[in-house]
């Protein structure tokens, strides 16, 4: 699949910005990635407990068909294939979800300490 001009511009901009980060900034960002992920999971789990259910994504039925298309002053047959994902609510076991939250909070504490130590190491190596 060919890459569009907008995608190319975005990739170049991202690469340029990434190159601007100092080695210390790249080191600290890499160390904090797991901590950010755990924080996102904590927020999601708290939302699940508050709502009483969680969301799951599943593929929605595809819409495949053949029709008439117009353009450039001509009419032709064309096909369409639309696929999407939908969210559905799924009941949770509050006790299991709370245990999951507790484990994530403990993991966050461990990662925070590790992140602080790594950030100090990254600063020392710059």
C-alpha positions as CSV (number, residue, x, y, z in Angstrom):
1,X,0.0,0.0,0.0
2,X,1.6,3.4,-1.0
3,X,2.3,5.9,1.7
4,X,0.5,9.2,1.2
5,X,2.1,12.6,1.4
6,X,0.5,13.4,4.7
7,X,1.9,10.3,6.3
8,X,5.4,11.0,4.9
9,X,5.3,14.5,6.3
10,X,4.2,13.2,9.7
11,X,7.0,10.6,9.7
12,X,9.6,13.2,8.8
13,X,8.3,15.5,11.5
14,X,8.3,12.8,14.1
15,X,11.8,11.7,13.2
16,X,13.0,15.3,13.4
17,X,11.5,15.8,16.8
18,X,12.9,12.5,18.1
19,X,16.3,13.5,16.9
20,X,16.0,16.7,18.9
21,X,15.6,14.9,22.2
22,X,18.8,14.6,24.1
23,X,20.2,11.2,25.1
24,X,19.1,11.9,28.7
25,X,15.5,12.8,27.6
26,X,15.3,9.6,25.5
27,X,16.6,7.5,28.4
28,X,14.0,9.0,30.8
29,X,11.2,8.6,28.3
30,X,12.0,5.0,27.8
31,X,12.1,4.3,31.5
32,X,8.7,6.0,32.1
33,X,6.8,4.1,29.4
34,X,5.8,1.2,31.6
35,X,4.8,3.6,34.4
36,X,2.5,5.5,32.0
37,X,0.9,2.2,30.8
38,X,0.2,1.1,34.4
39,X,-1.3,4.5,35.2
40,X,-3.6,4.2,32.2
41,X,-4.7,0.7,33.3
42,X,-5.3,2.0,36.9
43,X,-7.6,4.7,35.5
44,X,-9.4,2.2,33.3
45,X,-9.9,-0.2,36.2
46,X,-11.2,2.5,38.5
47,X,-13.7,3.5,35.7
48,X,-14.8,-0.1,35.4
49,X,-15.4,-0.4,39.2
50,X,-17.3,2.9,39.2
51,X,-19.6,1.8,36.2
52,X,-19.9,-1.9,37.2
53,X,-18.9,-3.1,33.8
54,X,-16.0,-2.8,31.3
55,X,-15.9,-2.3,27.6
56,X,-14.6,-4.8,25.1
57,X,-14.1,-4.2,21.5
58,X,-15.1,-6.7,18.8
59,X,-15.2,-6.6,15.1
60,X,-18.4,-5.3,13.7
61,X,-20.0,-7.0,10.7
62,X,-18.4,-6.0,7.5
63,X,-20.4,-4.2,4.8
64,X,-19.4,-5.6,1.4
65,X,-21.2,-4.6,-1.7
66,X,-21.2,-3.6,-5.4
67,X,-22.7,-0.4,-6.7
68,X,-22.4,2.3,-9.2
69,X,-19.8,4.9,-8.8
70,X,-19.4,8.2,-10.6
71,X,-16.5,10.4,-11.2
72,X,-14.7,12.2,-14.0
73,X,-18.0,12.2,-16.0
74,X,-18.3,8.4,-16.2
75,X,-20.3,5.7,-14.4
76,X,-18.7,2.4,-13.5
77,X,-19.2,-0.6,-11.2
78,X,-17.2,-0.4,-8.0
79,X,-17.0,-2.3,-4.8
80,X,-17.1,-1.2,-1.2
81,X,-15.7,-2.9,1.9
82,X,-16.3,-1.2,5.2
83,X,-15.2,-2.8,8.4
84,X,-15.3,-1.4,11.9
85,X,-15.0,-2.2,15.5
86,X,-17.7,-1.8,18.1
87,X,-17.7,-1.5,21.9
88,X,-19.9,-3.7,24.0
89,X,-20.4,-3.6,27.8
90,X,-19.4,-6.7,29.7
91,X,-20.3,-7.3,33.4
92,X,-17.4,-7.5,35.8
93,X,-16.8,-9.3,39.1
94,X,-16.2,-6.3,41.5
95,X,-13.9,-8.4,43.8
96,X,-11.7,-9.5,40.9
97,X,-11.6,-6.0,39.5
98,X,-10.6,-4.6,42.9
99,X,-7.9,-7.2,43.2
100,X,-6.6,-6.2,39.8
101,X,-6.6,-2.6,40.9
102,X,-4.7,-3.4,44.0
103,X,-2.1,-5.3,42.1
104,X,-1.7,-2.4,39.6
105,X,-1.3,0.1,42.4
106,X,1.5,-2.1,43.9
107,X,3.1,-2.4,40.5
108,X,2.9,1.4,40.1
109,X,4.8,1.9,43.4
110,X,7.5,-0.5,42.2
111,X,7.8,1.2,38.8
112,X,7.8,4.7,40.4
113,X,10.8,3.7,42.5
114,X,12.5,2.1,39.5
115,X,11.7,5.1,37.3
116,X,13.2,7.5,39.9
117,X,16.4,5.4,40.1
118,X,16.6,5.2,36.3
119,X,16.0,8.9,35.9
120,X,18.9,9.6,38.3
121,X,21.0,7.2,36.4
122,X,20.0,8.8,33.1
123,X,21.0,12.2,34.5
124,X,24.3,10.9,35.6
125,X,25.1,9.5,32.2
126,X,24.3,12.7,30.2
